[in-house]
Amino acid sequence: MKVLRKLPASALLALAAALAASALAPAAQAAPKSFAANDYGAKGDGHTLNTVSIQKAIDAAAAVGGTVTFEPGTYLTGSLFLKSGITFEVPEGATLIPCCPRASRALR
């Protein structure tokens, strides 16, 4: 018959914490990263040209395979260059309005 040694409570707690952390770690790493164009300077006021700000959010999302999104508002923009591996989300309440073909040439 085998005799199991009892572990101190502190060792059991440390073991439980380590197991819980390792179980949660993959879920935390797998969570997609969201990039709000507003965090890159886009303004949904219907007057500001947002091409550069939105493109910066696209470029940042492409680096990690993230999602570009917007806060509610109306965004004027020229041509945008989407990249593979991203999700481009225009949620309810956000509208993109095409504007100013010449302004897009500055991005090339």
SULRAWO-V219966 format. One line per field, one symbol per residue. ss: DSSP state (H for helix, E for strand, - for the rest). phi: phi as a letter, one per 20 degrees, with the letter a starting at -180 (. if undefined). psi: psi as a letter, one per 20 degrees, with the letter a starting at -180 (. if undefined). A space follows every 10 residues. Layout:
# SULRAWO-V219966
ss = ???
phi = ???
psi = ???
This chain:
# SULRAWO-V219966
ss = --------HH HHHHHHHHHH HHHHHHHHHH ---EEEHHHH ----EEEEE- HHHHHHHHHH HHHH--EEE- --EEEEE--- ------EE-- ---EEEEE-- HHHHHHH-
phi = .edeeeefgf ffffffffff fffegffffe ffedcfgffd ofceemcefd gfffffffff fffcmedebc fgqddebefd dfcfnddddd fgndcddfbl gfffffff
psi = pqppqpqqhh hggggggggg ghhhghhhhi pqppophhij ipplijhpoj ggghhhgggg hhhjlapprq rqapopqapq nqqqjrpopn rpippppqqm hhhhhhi.
